[in-house]
Amino acid sequence: MTASIPLGRIAGVPVGAHWSLFVVFALVAQALAGRVLPREHPGHDPSLYWAAGVAAACAFFASLVAHEMGHAMTARRHGVGVEGVTLWLLGGVARLAGDVPAARSELRIALAGPAVSVALALTFVAAGAALGALGAPGLLAGTVAWLGWINGSLALFNMLPAFPLDGGRVLRAWLWRRRSRARATTLAARVGRGIGYVLVGAGGFLTVAGDALDGPWLALIGWFVASAAATEERDIRLRERLAGTRVRDLAMPAVDAPAWVTVDALLQRHDGGDAPHAYVLRALDGALEGVVTLGAMRTVAPEHRAMTRVRDRAVPPERVRVADPDDAVLDALGPSGGSWIVAVRAGRTLGVVTPEDLARRAAAGEPTRTGGLAARLGRR
């Protein structure tokens, strides 16, 4: 999950928001202003409820940032880089820039976020009680107490043993001490999928029973947990299959092409028996502007090809990694993925690895190809 709206930096860590965050912000503020606070503290002007609801929503998302920064700062102390923190539809994500070195480190990083949430929960509950004892308005004390309740709920939910939630990462750390990291991840991901399906079923049951708000939300959370766990399981299988594989083993021939030409012009120039597998698009200064395959260009309707530039059909450069043909594929992909790889040597583009190439290798353990870049460069 990448950030689409930068919010700044905390301790050097980029913090951003996905657009879906604002959907949740509106739902939280509306729920507080329209239902929770008027029910608990009746008799106030609607504008006060909305002011309290918006303020509480802001404080809650600040709490999410603090939760994720707990993970990020602990990861740094254990030698793991942090690419950034992103807030989105279902909370937050701290994106680590490397593999966690040991099970003990995994355990401490996983527990850091819930520990921050528990500390915030206790602080807000105590502050709400103190405000009430000092005679502060009930609406103010109640809003602060709600922040304590929501942070406590966040900590409890995240400790479910459903990978990739924090509790699932604790489970993986425990399994990792007894098995390999790959096997621990696979087992934790399967548990996460199971719990995700249970949450989906529970949400469906609540929805049928008439709970039109909490039921669909619980089902959505369950779907996210199950999907994320399945993605982690596929990723670990892919990494097992790619171990020892070099970029040249999967890459197919590719050539550079100007990013500003039209699809029609490029197809007329290269669409023949010797057409390359893909084109690496370059700007006037030689900067990478993306990758486009022959198949992607052929999907453009013939009547539109003269008006469509190849860059409009290209994979954007932020999704592309550049590597030497002899680099290991896993090193080229990096910890955060980036499923397109351009093989370059001495400034010359030689080939491209596509997501389909990686998927075939992961699904079937496909033998190393002999008709692509490996054959052209020769075996070592």
N, C-alpha and C positions, 0 to 999 in steps of 0.2 A: 504494500500500500504506500504510494508516493504522495507527497504533499503537492497540492495544486495552488495553495495560497500561503506564501511564507509569512510567518508571524514574528520572526526575529531569532535571536540566539540566546541560550542560557548556558553559561559556563562553556561557551564555544560550540555547543551542540545546536544545529539548526532545528527550529521548531516550526512546524507548519500545520495546515489544516486541509483535509480533503473537503470538497464541496458538500459531501453528505453530512458533515458536522453541523451545518446550519439547519438542516432538517431536524436533527435531534435537538438542537438548541431551541428551536421554535416549539417543539413538542414538550420539552421540559418546562419552558417558561409558561406555556399555555396550561399544562396540567397543574402547575403550582398556582397560577393566578386564577384559573377557572374552576378548580375543584378542591385541591388539597388545602390551601390556606383559607379560603372562605368557609370550608367545612370545619376546620380546626379553630379558626379565629374569626367568627362572624361579626358583622356590624361595621366593617370599614368601607371606605370609598373604593370602587373598582380600580381607580388609578393607583392606590396604595398596593393592592394585590399585584398589579402588573409590575410596579417598581420592585417589589420584593421578589417576584418570580424571575424577572430579568437579572436582578443582582445575584440571586441564588444560582441561576443557570451559569452565569459568568464564573462564580466561585467554584461551582462543581467542575467546570472544564479546566479551571486552574488546578483543581485537585487531581484531575486526570494527568495534566502535565507533570505535576509533582510525582505521581505514581510512576510514570514512565521515566522521569529523570532519576528516580531511585534505581531502576534497572540500568540506565545508561551510566550513571556514576560508578555503580558497583562493577559493571563490565569494564570500565576504564581501569579500575583498580586491579583487575585481574588480567590486564594486558590486551583487552579486546576493544578494537576501535568502534566508534558509534557514528553511523552515517547521519542520523537525525531522529527526531521524534515527530510522529504524525498523529493528529487527532482526526477521527472519522466517525462514521455512522454508529459503530458499536464500541466506542471508547478510544483507546490510544494504542500505538505501536512504537516501540523503540527498535529501530533498524540497526542491527549490529553489523559491523564491517568485516568480521572474521569469525572463525569457528571458536567456540569456547574450548579452552585447552584441557579441562579435566572435569570429572563429575562433581567434585567439591565446588569448583567455580560455578558450574551450572546451577547447583543448588543455591548458592548465595545470591547469584544474579536473579534467579527466579523468585526468591523470597523477599528481595529488596522492595519491589513494588507494593505487594500486600502489606509489608511492614510500614511503609509510608502511609498507606490508606488507613491502617489501624491507628497510627499516631494522629492522623488528621481527625478520624472519627472521635477519638477520646478528647481531643482538643475542642472540637466544635460542640460536643455534648456538654463538656464542662463549661464552655463559654455560654451556651444557651441557659444552663442552670444558673450560672452566676448572674446573667442578665435578668432572669426571672426573679431571683432573690433580691436584686437591687431595685426592683420596681420598674424595669424597662417595659415598654409596650409588649403585649403578648405576641403581636405579629412579628416583631423583631426577634424576640427570644425563640419563637417557634421556627422561624426561618433558619436561624443559626443551628437549632437542634436538628432540623431536617438535614442540614449539611452533614452533621455527624452521622445520622442514620444512613444516608446515601453512601457515604464513604465506607461505613462498616459493611453495608451490603455489597459494595464493590469488592472489598477485600474477600468476603466470604465466597462470592461468585467466582472470583478469579482463582480461588483455591480448589475449585472442583478439579478432580484428576483427569481433566479432559484436555489433552494436548491439542492445540498449542497454548491453552490458557496457562497461567502461572502454576497452578496445581499439577497440570499435565507435565510441565517442565520439571517440577519437583519429582514426579513419578519417573520421568526419564533419567534424572540424576541418580535416583535410587537403583533403577535397573542397570544403568551404565556401570555402576560399581560392581555388578555381577556378570554383565555381558558386554559385548562390544557396543560402541556408540551407535552404530548403524542398527543393530538388533534392538537396542533400547528405544531408539526413535520409532522403529516400526511397531513395536508392541505398544508404546505410549500413544501413537497415532491411532491404532486400532481401538484402544480404549476410548480415545477422544471421539472417534466416529460413533461408537456405540452410545456414549452419553449424548452426543449431538442428536442422534435419532430419537432418543428418549425425550429430549427437550422439544423436538419437533412434534412428537406424538402428544406430549402434555399440552403444548400450545394449541394443537388442533382440537383436543378434547375441551379445553377452556373456551375456545372460539365457538364450538358447537353448543356448549352449555350456556352461551349468551354473553361471555366476556369479550366484547368486540375490541378492547384495547390491549389488555395484558396477554390475551391468547395469541393474537398474531405476532406481537412483539417477542414472546417467548419462542414461538415457532421460528421467527427470523433469526434469533440468537442461536437456536439449535442448528439451523441450516448453516449458519456461518461456522460454528464449531465443527460440524461434520465435514464441511467443504474444506476448511483449513487443514484439518487432520488428514484428509485424503490427499491434499496437495503436498503436505510434508512427507507422507508415505511414498508418493510418486517421486518426490525429489530425492529421497534417500535411495530408492531403487535405481534412479537414473545415475546417481553418483557411484553406486556400486558397479553398475555396468560400464561406466566410463573410466573407471580406474585403470591407469596405464595406457589410455588412448591418447594419441597426439592429434593436434588439429589437422595435420596432413592426412590422417587416416579417414576422416569424415568429410573433409572439404572437397567440393567440386569446383572446377575451373570458373573463374570470374575475371572480368576486366573493368577498368575504370571507364566512366562515361560522364559527360557534362550533365549537371543537374537541371540545367535550364532548357534542354531540348525537349521536343514533344515525343509522345509515345510513338506516333507515326514515323517520325524521322529515325528514331532508334531502331524500330522494328525493320524498317526498310534497309538500314545499314547492316544489321546483324542477323535478321531472321532467316537463317538458312541452315544447312546441315552442320556448319561449324559454329553455330551460335553458342555463346557461353551459357553456363547455368544461371548466372546472375550478374548484375552490374552494380559496381560500387560507385555511387554518385559523388562527384567532386564539384566544389565551387571554383570560381576563377582563381582563387589563391591556393587551390589544392586541398582545402579543408573538406573533411568528410561530411556529406549531407544526407547520407542514408544508403540503403540497399534496396534494389528492386529486382525481382526475378522476372524471367521471360514469361512465366505463367501469369504473374500479376498484370503485366502489360497486356497480355492477350485477352484478359477479362474486360478490358475497355471496349465498348462497342465501336465497330469500325468507323461510324460516322462522327465519333467524338475523339478519335485518336489524334487528329490534327490540332485539336484545341486543348488537349490534356498534356501537361508537362509531366515528365517522368517522376519528378520530386513529389508530385501529388499522389503517386501510387507507391511511394517508397516507405520502408520502415525507417522511422526517425533515428538520427544518430545517437540519441541517448539510450537506445535499445541495442546498440551495436558495440562489440568489443573488438579491439585490434590486437592481433597476436602473431608471433612467428610460427611458421608451419610446424616446427619441432616442439613448440610449447605443449604441455599437457592440457587437454581440453578443460579439465576441472580448474586449473589455474587461470585459463583464459576466461572462463565464465565468471569466476570470482564467487564470493559468498552470497552476493545478492542476485545471482543469476545473470540476466542479459543474454537472451537465448540466440542471438546472432553473432557470429564470429567472422571477422575478415582476416584472412591470412596474408600478411605483408612481409616481404623480405627486401632489404636494401631499398626501401621506398617504393617497391613495385608490388602491386596487388596481384596475388596468385590464385586465391580461391575464397569461397564462402561456405560456412556451415550454417544451415538453416534450422529452425525449431523442428521441422519434420525429420531432418537427419538425426537429431538428438532423440526424438520420440521413437523412431524406428529402432534405434540402438537400445533404448530403455525397455521397449515392449518385447523385443524378441532376442536381445543379445546378438543382434545382427553381426555377422563376421565383418572384419575390416574390409572396406572396398578396395578393389584393385584397379578400377577404371577411372578414378578421379585424380586428385592432386597427388596422392601417394605414388601412383604409377608414373606421373610426370617427373617427380622429384627423385624417384628411386628409393629403395629401401636402405636403411642404415642398420 
